[in-house]
Amino acid sequence: MRWDALRLEPGRDGEPPGSGGPPGSGGPPGTLFGRDSVARTFDTPGFRGMTFYEVHARSIINRVPGPSRLPFRRTINPYRGCGHACAYCFARGTHAYLDLDTGLDFNSKIIVKVNAAELARKELSSPRWTGEHIAMGTNVDCYQRAEGRYQLMPGIIGALRDARNPFSILTKGTLLLRDLDLLAEAAEVTQVGLSVSVGFIDAELSRSVEPGTPGPQQRLGVCAGITARGLRCGVLMGPVLPFLSDSPGQLGQTVRQAAEAGAASVSPVVLHLRPGAREWFMRWLAEHHPALVPRYLGLYGGGSYAPRAYQRQIAARVADLARRYLVGQATPARARRPAGEAGAGGPPGPPGPGHAEQLTLL
Protein backbone atom coordinates (compact mmCIF):
# COMPACT_ATOMS: atom_id res chain seq x y z
CA MET A 1 0.00 0.00 0.00
CA ARG A 2 1.01 3.63 -0.42
CA TRP A 3 1.55 3.95 3.35
CA ASP A 4 3.53 0.74 3.88
CA ALA A 5 6.67 2.77 4.54
CA LEU A 6 4.86 4.60 7.34
CA ARG A 7 3.32 1.62 9.12
CA LEU A 8 4.48 0.94 12.62
CA GLU A 9 3.77 -2.57 13.86
CA PRO A 10 3.71 -3.35 17.60
CA GLY A 11 7.20 -4.24 18.75
CA ARG A 12 8.87 -3.40 15.44
CA ASP A 13 12.24 -1.79 16.02
CA GLY A 14 11.32 -1.55 19.68
CA GLU A 15 8.68 1.12 19.06
CA PRO A 16 5.24 1.04 20.68
CA PRO A 17 2.14 1.49 18.52
CA GLY A 18 1.34 5.10 17.78
CA SER A 19 4.82 6.52 18.26
CA GLY A 20 6.44 8.49 15.52
CA GLY A 21 6.27 12.14 16.44
CA PRO A 22 3.61 14.80 16.51
CA PRO A 23 0.84 15.02 13.92
CA GLY A 24 2.11 16.27 10.61
CA SER A 25 5.62 14.92 11.11
CA GLY A 26 7.30 11.98 9.48
CA GLY A 27 6.67 10.32 6.17
CA PRO A 28 8.58 10.86 2.94
CA PRO A 29 7.54 13.70 0.59
CA GLY A 30 4.35 13.00 -1.33
CA THR A 31 2.81 10.62 1.20
CA LEU A 32 -0.85 11.00 2.09
CA PHE A 33 -0.32 10.85 5.83
CA GLY A 34 1.96 12.80 8.11
CA ARG A 35 3.06 10.21 10.63
CA ASP A 36 3.10 6.47 11.29
CA SER A 37 -0.08 4.61 10.48
CA VAL A 38 -1.23 1.85 12.78
CA ALA A 39 -3.36 -0.89 11.25
CA ARG A 40 -5.60 -2.79 13.64
CA THR A 41 -8.05 -5.55 12.79
CA PHE A 42 -11.24 -5.89 14.83
CA ASP A 43 -12.86 -9.31 14.82
CA THR A 44 -16.11 -8.41 16.56
CA PRO A 45 -19.72 -9.18 15.61
CA GLY A 46 -20.24 -5.61 14.48
CA PHE A 47 -17.08 -5.38 12.37
CA ARG A 48 -16.22 -8.96 11.49
CA GLY A 49 -13.93 -9.19 8.47
CA MET A 50 -13.15 -5.45 8.43
CA THR A 51 -9.74 -3.83 8.83
CA PHE A 52 -9.37 -0.26 10.03
CA TYR A 53 -6.25 1.66 9.09
CA GLU A 54 -5.87 4.44 11.62
CA VAL A 55 -3.88 7.27 10.05
CA HIS A 56 -2.91 10.82 10.83
CA ALA A 57 -3.83 12.91 7.80
CA ARG A 58 -1.71 15.85 6.69
CA SER A 59 -4.82 17.98 6.01
CA ILE A 60 -8.59 17.50 6.20
CA ILE A 61 -10.31 20.26 4.19
CA ASN A 62 -10.10 19.24 0.54
CA ARG A 63 -10.49 21.37 -2.56
CA VAL A 64 -12.90 20.10 -5.23
CA PRO A 65 -11.20 19.97 -8.66
CA GLY A 66 -11.79 23.09 -10.72
CA PRO A 67 -13.63 21.50 -13.69
CA SER A 68 -16.26 19.94 -11.40
CA ARG A 69 -19.84 21.17 -11.74
CA LEU A 70 -20.60 20.54 -8.07
CA PRO A 71 -22.26 23.40 -6.15
CA PHE A 72 -19.48 23.45 -3.54
CA ARG A 73 -15.71 23.80 -3.62
CA ARG A 74 -14.60 22.23 -0.32
CA THR A 75 -15.16 18.88 1.38
CA ILE A 76 -14.18 16.98 4.52
CA ASN A 77 -13.85 13.19 4.31
CA PRO A 78 -12.89 11.58 7.64
CA TYR A 79 -12.98 8.09 6.10
CA ARG A 80 -11.89 6.38 2.88
CA GLY A 81 -13.61 3.16 1.89
CA CYS A 82 -17.10 2.36 3.14
CA GLY A 83 -18.73 -0.53 4.96
CA HIS A 84 -22.06 0.25 3.32
CA ALA A 85 -20.76 -1.86 0.41
CA CYS A 86 -23.04 -0.28 -2.21
CA ALA A 87 -22.33 -2.01 -5.51
CA TYR A 88 -22.85 1.26 -7.40
CA CYS A 89 -20.72 3.59 -5.23
CA PHE A 90 -18.85 5.99 -7.51
CA ALA A 91 -16.14 6.52 -4.85
CA ARG A 92 -14.81 2.99 -5.35
CA GLY A 93 -12.20 4.25 -7.79
CA THR A 94 -10.52 6.32 -5.08
CA HIS A 95 -9.34 3.16 -3.29
CA ALA A 96 -7.07 2.42 -6.24
CA TYR A 97 -4.98 5.47 -5.24
CA LEU A 98 -3.93 3.49 -2.17
CA ASP A 99 -3.07 0.33 -4.14
CA LEU A 100 -6.25 -1.30 -2.83
CA ASP A 101 -8.88 -2.88 -5.05
CA THR A 102 -12.17 -1.14 -5.70
CA GLY A 103 -14.29 -4.16 -4.79
CA LEU A 104 -13.91 -6.09 -1.54
CA ASP A 105 -11.07 -3.87 -0.28
CA PHE A 106 -13.29 -0.80 -0.63
CA ASN A 107 -15.98 -2.54 1.43
CA SER A 108 -13.74 -3.91 4.16
CA LYS A 109 -10.49 -1.91 4.40
CA ILE A 110 -11.44 1.44 5.87
CA ILE A 111 -8.99 4.30 6.28
CA VAL A 112 -9.79 6.32 9.42
CA LYS A 113 -8.31 9.82 9.74
CA VAL A 114 -8.19 9.78 13.51
CA ASN A 115 -6.98 13.39 13.74
CA ALA A 116 -9.81 14.72 11.53
CA ALA A 117 -11.47 16.88 14.23
CA GLU A 118 -8.16 18.31 15.42
CA LEU A 119 -7.19 19.22 11.86
CA ALA A 120 -10.62 20.71 11.10
CA ARG A 121 -10.40 23.06 14.08
CA LYS A 122 -6.84 24.06 13.14
CA GLU A 123 -7.59 24.70 9.47
CA LEU A 124 -10.85 26.55 10.14
CA SER A 125 -9.00 28.94 12.46
CA SER A 126 -6.26 29.70 9.95
CA PRO A 127 -6.07 33.35 8.83
CA ARG A 128 -6.01 32.06 5.27
CA TRP A 129 -9.38 30.30 5.59
CA THR A 130 -12.17 32.27 3.88
CA GLY A 131 -15.21 30.51 5.33
CA GLU A 132 -16.28 28.58 2.25
CA HIS A 133 -19.11 26.05 2.45
CA ILE A 134 -17.89 22.54 3.33
CA ALA A 135 -19.72 19.44 2.09
CA MET A 136 -19.50 16.07 3.85
CA GLY A 137 -20.70 12.67 2.71
CA THR A 138 -20.25 13.45 -0.97
CA ASN A 139 -17.45 10.90 -1.38
CA VAL A 140 -17.86 8.09 1.15
CA ASP A 141 -20.42 8.24 3.96
CA CYS A 142 -19.20 10.13 7.01
CA TYR A 143 -21.86 8.30 9.06
CA GLN A 144 -20.99 4.79 7.92
CA ARG A 145 -20.75 2.08 10.57
CA ALA A 146 -17.13 2.93 11.44
CA GLU A 147 -18.34 6.27 12.80
CA GLY A 148 -20.09 4.40 15.59
CA ARG A 149 -16.68 3.29 16.81
CA TYR A 150 -14.50 6.31 16.06
CA GLN A 151 -16.99 9.15 16.67
CA LEU A 152 -15.13 11.68 14.53
CA MET A 153 -18.16 13.68 13.41
CA PRO A 154 -19.04 15.35 16.76
CA GLY A 155 -15.59 16.94 16.86
CA ILE A 156 -15.83 18.05 13.23
CA ILE A 157 -19.33 19.50 13.65
CA GLY A 158 -18.24 21.23 16.84
CA ALA A 159 -15.32 22.85 15.02
CA LEU A 160 -17.61 24.02 12.21
CA ARG A 161 -20.13 25.37 14.74
CA ASP A 162 -17.48 27.28 16.67
CA ALA A 163 -16.11 28.75 13.43
CA ARG A 164 -19.66 29.57 12.25
CA ASN A 165 -18.72 27.91 8.99
CA PRO A 166 -21.52 26.77 6.64
CA PHE A 167 -21.65 23.06 5.88
CA SER A 168 -23.84 20.26 4.58
CA ILE A 169 -24.07 16.52 5.23
CA LEU A 170 -25.38 13.77 2.96
CA THR A 171 -25.74 10.31 4.48
CA LYS A 172 -27.33 6.89 4.33
CA GLY A 173 -26.50 6.36 8.01
CA THR A 174 -28.81 6.60 11.00
CA LEU A 175 -25.92 7.68 13.24
CA LEU A 176 -26.59 11.28 12.25
CA LEU A 177 -29.46 11.30 14.76
CA ARG A 178 -26.87 10.92 17.55
CA ASP A 179 -25.55 14.39 16.68
CA LEU A 180 -28.85 16.27 16.38
CA ASP A 181 -28.10 18.48 19.38
CA LEU A 182 -24.80 19.60 17.85
CA LEU A 183 -26.40 20.11 14.45
CA ALA A 184 -29.18 22.22 15.98
CA GLU A 185 -26.59 24.35 17.76
CA ALA A 186 -24.67 24.82 14.51
CA ALA A 187 -27.86 25.75 12.66
CA GLU A 188 -28.37 28.61 15.12
CA VAL A 189 -25.18 30.31 13.94
CA THR A 190 -24.57 29.21 10.35
CA GLN A 191 -26.12 27.51 7.34
CA VAL A 192 -26.53 23.76 7.83
CA GLY A 193 -27.81 21.53 5.02
CA LEU A 194 -28.88 17.98 5.83
CA SER A 195 -29.89 15.31 3.34
CA VAL A 196 -30.44 11.55 3.40
CA SER A 197 -29.89 9.35 0.38
CA VAL A 198 -32.85 7.11 -0.47
CA GLY A 199 -32.79 6.05 -4.09
CA PHE A 200 -35.75 3.65 -3.78
CA ILE A 201 -37.86 2.04 -1.08
CA ASP A 202 -37.71 -1.57 -2.31
CA ALA A 203 -36.26 -3.31 0.76
CA GLU A 204 -35.28 -6.47 -1.12
CA LEU A 205 -33.41 -4.52 -3.78
CA SER A 206 -31.69 -2.51 -1.06
CA ARG A 207 -30.48 -5.64 0.76
CA SER A 208 -29.01 -6.89 -2.50
CA VAL A 209 -27.31 -3.83 -3.99
CA GLU A 210 -26.46 -1.81 -0.83
CA PRO A 211 -26.20 -4.56 1.81
CA GLY A 212 -24.33 -2.61 4.48
CA THR A 213 -26.74 0.32 4.68
CA PRO A 214 -29.67 0.86 7.00
CA GLY A 215 -32.85 0.02 5.07
CA PRO A 216 -34.77 2.69 3.14
CA GLN A 217 -37.43 2.97 5.85
CA GLN A 218 -34.77 3.57 8.50
CA ARG A 219 -33.25 6.33 6.38
CA LEU A 220 -36.64 7.95 5.91
CA GLY A 221 -36.94 7.72 9.68
CA VAL A 222 -33.77 9.82 9.92
CA CYS A 223 -35.45 12.43 7.70
CA ALA A 224 -38.51 12.39 9.95
CA GLY A 225 -36.35 12.74 13.07
CA ILE A 226 -34.46 15.71 11.65
CA THR A 227 -37.68 17.39 10.56
CA ALA A 228 -39.33 16.81 13.94
CA ARG A 229 -36.38 18.63 15.51
CA GLY A 230 -37.20 21.71 13.41
CA LEU A 231 -34.35 21.29 10.93
CA ARG A 232 -34.77 20.93 7.20
CA CYS A 233 -33.85 17.63 5.55
CA GLY A 234 -33.74 16.88 1.85
CA VAL A 235 -33.96 13.46 0.22
CA LEU A 236 -31.49 12.67 -2.51
CA MET A 237 -33.09 9.95 -4.64
CA GLY A 238 -29.81 8.40 -5.56
CA PRO A 239 -29.27 6.38 -7.42
CA VAL A 240 -32.28 5.71 -9.58
CA LEU A 241 -31.44 2.31 -11.11
CA PRO A 242 -32.59 1.91 -14.72
CA PHE A 243 -35.03 -0.98 -15.19
CA LEU A 244 -34.87 -1.76 -11.46
CA SER A 245 -36.28 1.25 -9.61
CA ASP A 246 -37.36 3.70 -12.32
CA SER A 247 -40.95 2.71 -13.12
CA PRO A 248 -43.60 5.41 -12.52
CA GLY A 249 -45.02 3.36 -9.65
CA GLN A 250 -41.65 2.91 -7.96
CA LEU A 251 -40.74 6.58 -8.31
CA GLY A 252 -44.16 7.56 -6.99
CA GLN A 253 -43.87 5.40 -3.89
CA THR A 254 -40.44 6.77 -3.07
CA VAL A 255 -41.47 10.40 -3.46
CA ARG A 256 -44.71 9.86 -1.52
CA GLN A 257 -42.92 8.29 1.43
CA ALA A 258 -40.24 10.99 1.36
CA ALA A 259 -43.00 13.60 1.57
CA GLU A 260 -44.60 11.75 4.50
CA ALA A 261 -41.22 11.79 6.27
CA GLY A 262 -41.18 15.57 5.99
CA ALA A 263 -38.59 15.92 3.22
CA ALA A 264 -37.95 19.55 2.34
CA SER A 265 -36.92 18.55 -1.18
CA VAL A 266 -36.50 15.48 -3.35
CA SER A 267 -33.79 15.41 -6.01
CA PRO A 268 -33.18 12.45 -8.34
CA VAL A 269 -29.74 11.12 -9.23
CA VAL A 270 -29.58 8.60 -12.06
CA LEU A 271 -27.01 5.82 -11.65
CA HIS A 272 -23.61 6.62 -13.12
CA LEU A 273 -20.88 4.04 -13.58
CA ARG A 274 -17.37 5.42 -13.35
CA PRO A 275 -14.32 3.15 -13.58
CA GLY A 276 -14.06 1.08 -10.41
CA ALA A 277 -17.78 1.23 -9.73
CA ARG A 278 -18.67 0.10 -13.24
CA GLU A 279 -16.86 -3.23 -12.96
CA TRP A 280 -18.22 -4.00 -9.49
CA PHE A 281 -21.80 -3.03 -10.33
CA MET A 282 -21.82 -4.98 -13.59
CA ARG A 283 -20.57 -8.05 -11.72
CA TRP A 284 -23.47 -7.64 -9.27
CA LEU A 285 -25.92 -7.15 -12.16
CA ALA A 286 -24.71 -10.29 -13.95
CA GLU A 287 -25.19 -12.31 -10.78
CA HIS A 288 -28.59 -10.98 -9.73
CA HIS A 289 -30.22 -9.68 -12.93
CA PRO A 290 -28.38 -11.27 -15.89
CA ALA A 291 -31.18 -10.46 -18.34
CA LEU A 292 -30.54 -6.76 -17.79
CA VAL A 293 -26.84 -6.84 -18.71
CA PRO A 294 -27.40 -6.18 -22.45
CA ARG A 295 -29.77 -3.30 -21.65
CA TYR A 296 -27.23 -1.69 -19.34
CA LEU A 297 -24.47 -2.11 -21.89
CA GLY A 298 -26.70 -0.34 -24.36
CA LEU A 299 -27.59 2.46 -21.96
CA TYR A 300 -24.05 3.00 -20.66
CA GLY A 301 -22.10 1.96 -23.74
CA GLY A 302 -21.13 5.54 -24.46
CA GLY A 303 -19.57 6.27 -21.09
CA SER A 304 -20.23 6.59 -17.38
CA TYR A 305 -23.57 8.36 -17.62
CA ALA A 306 -27.01 7.43 -18.88
CA PRO A 307 -28.21 9.45 -21.89
CA ARG A 308 -29.27 12.99 -21.02
CA ALA A 309 -32.72 12.39 -22.41
CA TYR A 310 -33.23 9.58 -19.88
CA GLN A 311 -31.92 11.75 -17.03
CA ARG A 312 -34.26 14.58 -17.99
CA GLN A 313 -37.20 12.18 -18.15
CA ILE A 314 -36.52 10.92 -14.61
CA ALA A 315 -36.01 14.48 -13.33
CA ALA A 316 -39.30 15.64 -14.85
CA ARG A 317 -41.24 12.72 -13.38
CA VAL A 318 -39.83 13.27 -9.92
CA ALA A 319 -40.58 17.00 -10.12
CA ASP A 320 -44.19 16.24 -11.03
CA LEU A 321 -44.46 13.75 -8.18
CA ALA A 322 -42.95 16.22 -5.71
CA ARG A 323 -45.65 18.73 -6.62
CA ARG A 324 -48.36 16.08 -6.36
CA TYR A 325 -47.29 14.92 -2.91
CA LEU A 326 -46.53 18.42 -1.62
CA VAL A 327 -42.91 17.73 -0.77
CA GLY A 328 -41.80 20.20 1.85
CA GLN A 329 -45.29 20.62 3.29
CA ALA A 330 -45.89 17.27 4.98
CA THR A 331 -45.23 18.48 8.53
CA PRO A 332 -45.54 21.79 10.37
CA ALA A 333 -41.91 21.68 11.53
CA ARG A 334 -39.97 24.75 10.48
CA ALA A 335 -36.28 25.03 9.73
CA ARG A 336 -33.99 26.90 12.07
CA ARG A 337 -32.73 29.99 10.25
CA PRO A 338 -30.05 32.32 11.61
CA ALA A 339 -31.10 35.95 11.49
CA GLY A 340 -30.53 37.38 8.06
CA GLU A 341 -29.87 33.98 6.46
CA ALA A 342 -32.87 33.32 4.25
CA GLY A 343 -31.45 30.10 2.89
CA ALA A 344 -30.24 28.61 6.13
CA GLY A 345 -31.11 25.05 6.96
CA GLY A 346 -31.12 23.72 3.42
CA PRO A 347 -28.43 22.36 1.13
CA PRO A 348 -26.21 25.00 -0.52
CA GLY A 349 -27.73 25.94 -3.84
CA PRO A 350 -29.31 22.54 -4.52
CA PRO A 351 -29.69 21.81 -8.23
CA GLY A 352 -33.33 21.62 -9.22
CA PRO A 353 -35.02 18.68 -10.92
CA GLY A 354 -34.01 20.06 -14.30
CA HIS A 355 -30.32 19.74 -13.51
CA ALA A 356 -29.87 15.98 -13.53
CA GLU A 357 -26.51 16.30 -15.27
CA GLN A 358 -25.17 18.16 -12.23
CA LEU A 359 -26.85 15.84 -9.76
CA THR A 360 -25.18 12.79 -11.23
CA LEU A 361 -21.84 14.14 -10.04
CA LEU A 362 -22.88 13.80 -6.41
C-alpha positions as CSV (number, residue, x, y, z in Angstrom):
1,M,0.0,0.0,0.0
2,R,1.0,3.6,-0.4
3,W,1.5,4.0,3.4
4,D,3.5,0.7,3.9
5,A,6.7,2.8,4.5
6,L,4.9,4.6,7.3
7,R,3.3,1.6,9.1
8,L,4.5,0.9,12.6
9,E,3.8,-2.6,13.9
10,P,3.7,-3.4,17.6
11,G,7.2,-4.2,18.7
12,R,8.9,-3.4,15.4
13,D,12.2,-1.8,16.0
14,G,11.3,-1.5,19.7
15,E,8.7,1.1,19.1
16,P,5.2,1.0,20.7
17,P,2.1,1.5,18.5
18,G,1.3,5.1,17.8
19,S,4.8,6.5,18.3
20,G,6.4,8.5,15.5
21,G,6.3,12.1,16.4
22,P,3.6,14.8,16.5
23,P,0.8,15.0,13.9
24,G,2.1,16.3,10.6
25,S,5.6,14.9,11.1
26,G,7.3,12.0,9.5
27,G,6.7,10.3,6.2
28,P,8.6,10.9,2.9
29,P,7.5,13.7,0.6
30,G,4.3,13.0,-1.3
31,T,2.8,10.6,1.2
32,L,-0.8,11.0,2.1
33,F,-0.3,10.9,5.8
34,G,2.0,12.8,8.1
35,R,3.1,10.2,10.6
36,D,3.1,6.5,11.3
37,S,-0.1,4.6,10.5
38,V,-1.2,1.8,12.8
39,A,-3.4,-0.9,11.2
40,R,-5.6,-2.8,13.6
41,T,-8.0,-5.6,12.8
42,F,-11.2,-5.9,14.8
43,D,-12.9,-9.3,14.8
44,T,-16.1,-8.4,16.6
45,P,-19.7,-9.2,15.6
46,G,-20.2,-5.6,14.5
47,F,-17.1,-5.4,12.4
48,R,-16.2,-9.0,11.5
49,G,-13.9,-9.2,8.5
50,M,-13.1,-5.5,8.4
51,T,-9.7,-3.8,8.8
52,F,-9.4,-0.3,10.0
53,Y,-6.2,1.7,9.1
54,E,-5.9,4.4,11.6
55,V,-3.9,7.3,10.0
56,H,-2.9,10.8,10.8
57,A,-3.8,12.9,7.8
58,R,-1.7,15.8,6.7
59,S,-4.8,18.0,6.0
60,I,-8.6,17.5,6.2
61,I,-10.3,20.3,4.2
62,N,-10.1,19.2,0.5
63,R,-10.5,21.4,-2.6
64,V,-12.9,20.1,-5.2
65,P,-11.2,20.0,-8.7
66,G,-11.8,23.1,-10.7
67,P,-13.6,21.5,-13.7
68,S,-16.3,19.9,-11.4
69,R,-19.8,21.2,-11.7
70,L,-20.6,20.5,-8.1
71,P,-22.3,23.4,-6.2
72,F,-19.5,23.4,-3.5
73,R,-15.7,23.8,-3.6
74,R,-14.6,22.2,-0.3
75,T,-15.2,18.9,1.4
76,I,-14.2,17.0,4.5
77,N,-13.9,13.2,4.3
78,P,-12.9,11.6,7.6
79,Y,-13.0,8.1,6.1
80,R,-11.9,6.4,2.9
81,G,-13.6,3.2,1.9
82,C,-17.1,2.4,3.1
83,G,-18.7,-0.5,5.0
84,H,-22.1,0.2,3.3
85,A,-20.8,-1.9,0.4
86,C,-23.0,-0.3,-2.2
87,A,-22.3,-2.0,-5.5
88,Y,-22.8,1.3,-7.4
89,C,-20.7,3.6,-5.2
90,F,-18.9,6.0,-7.5
91,A,-16.1,6.5,-4.9
92,R,-14.8,3.0,-5.3
93,G,-12.2,4.2,-7.8
94,T,-10.5,6.3,-5.1
95,H,-9.3,3.2,-3.3
96,A,-7.1,2.4,-6.2
97,Y,-5.0,5.5,-5.2
98,L,-3.9,3.5,-2.2
99,D,-3.1,0.3,-4.1
100,L,-6.3,-1.3,-2.8
101,D,-8.9,-2.9,-5.0
102,T,-12.2,-1.1,-5.7
103,G,-14.3,-4.2,-4.8
104,L,-13.9,-6.1,-1.5
105,D,-11.1,-3.9,-0.3
106,F,-13.3,-0.8,-0.6
107,N,-16.0,-2.5,1.4
108,S,-13.7,-3.9,4.2
109,K,-10.5,-1.9,4.4
110,I,-11.4,1.4,5.9
111,I,-9.0,4.3,6.3
112,V,-9.8,6.3,9.4
113,K,-8.3,9.8,9.7
114,V,-8.2,9.8,13.5
115,N,-7.0,13.4,13.7
116,A,-9.8,14.7,11.5
117,A,-11.5,16.9,14.2
118,E,-8.2,18.3,15.4
119,L,-7.2,19.2,11.9
120,A,-10.6,20.7,11.1
121,R,-10.4,23.1,14.1
122,K,-6.8,24.1,13.1
123,E,-7.6,24.7,9.5
124,L,-10.9,26.6,10.1
125,S,-9.0,28.9,12.5
126,S,-6.3,29.7,9.9
127,P,-6.1,33.4,8.8
128,R,-6.0,32.1,5.3
129,W,-9.4,30.3,5.6
130,T,-12.2,32.3,3.9
131,G,-15.2,30.5,5.3
132,E,-16.3,28.6,2.2
133,H,-19.1,26.1,2.5
134,I,-17.9,22.5,3.3
135,A,-19.7,19.4,2.1
136,M,-19.5,16.1,3.8
137,G,-20.7,12.7,2.7
138,T,-20.3,13.5,-1.0
139,N,-17.5,10.9,-1.4
140,V,-17.9,8.1,1.2
141,D,-20.4,8.2,4.0
142,C,-19.2,10.1,7.0
143,Y,-21.9,8.3,9.1
144,Q,-21.0,4.8,7.9
145,R,-20.7,2.1,10.6
146,A,-17.1,2.9,11.4
147,E,-18.3,6.3,12.8
148,G,-20.1,4.4,15.6
149,R,-16.7,3.3,16.8
150,Y,-14.5,6.3,16.1
151,Q,-17.0,9.2,16.7
152,L,-15.1,11.7,14.5
153,M,-18.2,13.7,13.4
154,P,-19.0,15.4,16.8
155,G,-15.6,16.9,16.9
156,I,-15.8,18.0,13.2
157,I,-19.3,19.5,13.6
158,G,-18.2,21.2,16.8
159,A,-15.3,22.8,15.0
160,L,-17.6,24.0,12.2
161,R,-20.1,25.4,14.7
162,D,-17.5,27.3,16.7
163,A,-16.1,28.7,13.4
164,R,-19.7,29.6,12.3
165,N,-18.7,27.9,9.0
166,P,-21.5,26.8,6.6
167,F,-21.6,23.1,5.9
168,S,-23.8,20.3,4.6
169,I,-24.1,16.5,5.2
170,L,-25.4,13.8,3.0
171,T,-25.7,10.3,4.5
172,K,-27.3,6.9,4.3
173,G,-26.5,6.4,8.0
174,T,-28.8,6.6,11.0
175,L,-25.9,7.7,13.2
176,L,-26.6,11.3,12.3
177,L,-29.5,11.3,14.8
178,R,-26.9,10.9,17.5
179,D,-25.5,14.4,16.7
180,L,-28.8,16.3,16.4
181,D,-28.1,18.5,19.4
182,L,-24.8,19.6,17.9
183,L,-26.4,20.1,14.4
184,A,-29.2,22.2,16.0
185,E,-26.6,24.3,17.8
186,A,-24.7,24.8,14.5
187,A,-27.9,25.7,12.7
188,E,-28.4,28.6,15.1
189,V,-25.2,30.3,13.9
190,T,-24.6,29.2,10.4
191,Q,-26.1,27.5,7.3
192,V,-26.5,23.8,7.8
193,G,-27.8,21.5,5.0
194,L,-28.9,18.0,5.8
195,S,-29.9,15.3,3.3
196,V,-30.4,11.6,3.4
197,S,-29.9,9.4,0.4
198,V,-32.9,7.1,-0.5
199,G,-32.8,6.0,-4.1
200,F,-35.7,3.6,-3.8
201,I,-37.9,2.0,-1.1
202,D,-37.7,-1.6,-2.3
203,A,-36.3,-3.3,0.8
204,E,-35.3,-6.5,-1.1
205,L,-33.4,-4.5,-3.8
206,S,-31.7,-2.5,-1.1
207,R,-30.5,-5.6,0.8
208,S,-29.0,-6.9,-2.5
209,V,-27.3,-3.8,-4.0
210,E,-26.5,-1.8,-0.8
211,P,-26.2,-4.6,1.8
212,G,-24.3,-2.6,4.5
213,T,-26.7,0.3,4.7
214,P,-29.7,0.9,7.0
215,G,-32.8,0.0,5.1
216,P,-34.8,2.7,3.1
217,Q,-37.4,3.0,5.9
218,Q,-34.8,3.6,8.5
219,R,-33.3,6.3,6.4
220,L,-36.6,8.0,5.9
221,G,-36.9,7.7,9.7
222,V,-33.8,9.8,9.9
223,C,-35.4,12.4,7.7
224,A,-38.5,12.4,10.0
225,G,-36.3,12.7,13.1
226,I,-34.5,15.7,11.6
227,T,-37.7,17.4,10.6
228,A,-39.3,16.8,13.9
229,R,-36.4,18.6,15.5
230,G,-37.2,21.7,13.4
231,L,-34.4,21.3,10.9
232,R,-34.8,20.9,7.2
233,C,-33.8,17.6,5.5
234,G,-33.7,16.9,1.8
235,V,-34.0,13.5,0.2
236,L,-31.5,12.7,-2.5
237,M,-33.1,9.9,-4.6
238,G,-29.8,8.4,-5.6
239,P,-29.3,6.4,-7.4
240,V,-32.3,5.7,-9.6
241,L,-31.4,2.3,-11.1
242,P,-32.6,1.9,-14.7
243,F,-35.0,-1.0,-15.2
244,L,-34.9,-1.8,-11.5
245,S,-36.3,1.3,-9.6
246,D,-37.4,3.7,-12.3
247,S,-41.0,2.7,-13.1
248,P,-43.6,5.4,-12.5
249,G,-45.0,3.4,-9.7
250,Q,-41.6,2.9,-8.0
251,L,-40.7,6.6,-8.3
252,G,-44.2,7.6,-7.0
253,Q,-43.9,5.4,-3.9
254,T,-40.4,6.8,-3.1
255,V,-41.5,10.4,-3.5
256,R,-44.7,9.9,-1.5
257,Q,-42.9,8.3,1.4
258,A,-40.2,11.0,1.4
259,A,-43.0,13.6,1.6
260,E,-44.6,11.7,4.5
261,A,-41.2,11.8,6.3
262,G,-41.2,15.6,6.0
263,A,-38.6,15.9,3.2
264,A,-37.9,19.5,2.3
265,S,-36.9,18.6,-1.2
266,V,-36.5,15.5,-3.4
267,S,-33.8,15.4,-6.0
268,P,-33.2,12.4,-8.3
269,V,-29.7,11.1,-9.2
270,V,-29.6,8.6,-12.1
271,L,-27.0,5.8,-11.7
272,H,-23.6,6.6,-13.1
273,L,-20.9,4.0,-13.6
274,R,-17.4,5.4,-13.3
275,P,-14.3,3.1,-13.6
276,G,-14.1,1.1,-10.4
277,A,-17.8,1.2,-9.7
278,R,-18.7,0.1,-13.2
279,E,-16.9,-3.2,-13.0
280,W,-18.2,-4.0,-9.5
281,F,-21.8,-3.0,-10.3
282,M,-21.8,-5.0,-13.6
283,R,-20.6,-8.0,-11.7
284,W,-23.5,-7.6,-9.3
285,L,-25.9,-7.2,-12.2
286,A,-24.7,-10.3,-14.0
287,E,-25.2,-12.3,-10.8
288,H,-28.6,-11.0,-9.7
289,H,-30.2,-9.7,-12.9
290,P,-28.4,-11.3,-15.9
291,A,-31.2,-10.5,-18.3
292,L,-30.5,-6.8,-17.8
293,V,-26.8,-6.8,-18.7
294,P,-27.4,-6.2,-22.4
295,R,-29.8,-3.3,-21.7
296,Y,-27.2,-1.7,-19.3
297,L,-24.5,-2.1,-21.9
298,G,-26.7,-0.3,-24.4
299,L,-27.6,2.5,-22.0
300,Y,-24.1,3.0,-20.7
301,G,-22.1,2.0,-23.7
302,G,-21.1,5.5,-24.5
303,G,-19.6,6.3,-21.1
304,S,-20.2,6.6,-17.4
305,Y,-23.6,8.4,-17.6
306,A,-27.0,7.4,-18.9
307,P,-28.2,9.5,-21.9
308,R,-29.3,13.0,-21.0
309,A,-32.7,12.4,-22.4
310,Y,-33.2,9.6,-19.9
311,Q,-31.9,11.8,-17.0
312,R,-34.3,14.6,-18.0
313,Q,-37.2,12.2,-18.1
314,I,-36.5,10.9,-14.6
315,A,-36.0,14.5,-13.3
316,A,-39.3,15.6,-14.8
317,R,-41.2,12.7,-13.4
318,V,-39.8,13.3,-9.9
319,A,-40.6,17.0,-10.1
320,D,-44.2,16.2,-11.0
321,L,-44.5,13.7,-8.2
322,A,-42.9,16.2,-5.7
323,R,-45.7,18.7,-6.6
324,R,-48.4,16.1,-6.4
325,Y,-47.3,14.9,-2.9
326,L,-46.5,18.4,-1.6
327,V,-42.9,17.7,-0.8
328,G,-41.8,20.2,1.8
329,Q,-45.3,20.6,3.3
330,A,-45.9,17.3,5.0
331,T,-45.2,18.5,8.5
332,P,-45.5,21.8,10.4
333,A,-41.9,21.7,11.5
334,R,-40.0,24.8,10.5
335,A,-36.3,25.0,9.7
336,R,-34.0,26.9,12.1
337,R,-32.7,30.0,10.3
338,P,-30.0,32.3,11.6
339,A,-31.1,35.9,11.5
340,G,-30.5,37.4,8.1
341,E,-29.9,34.0,6.5
342,A,-32.9,33.3,4.3
343,G,-31.4,30.1,2.9
344,A,-30.2,28.6,6.1
345,G,-31.1,25.0,7.0
346,G,-31.1,23.7,3.4
347,P,-28.4,22.4,1.1
348,P,-26.2,25.0,-0.5
349,G,-27.7,25.9,-3.8
350,P,-29.3,22.5,-4.5
351,P,-29.7,21.8,-8.2
352,G,-33.3,21.6,-9.2
353,P,-35.0,18.7,-10.9
354,G,-34.0,20.1,-14.3
355,H,-30.3,19.7,-13.5
356,A,-29.9,16.0,-13.5
357,E,-26.5,16.3,-15.3
358,Q,-25.2,18.2,-12.2
359,L,-26.8,15.8,-9.8
360,T,-25.2,12.8,-11.2
361,L,-21.8,14.1,-10.0
362,L,-22.9,13.8,-6.4
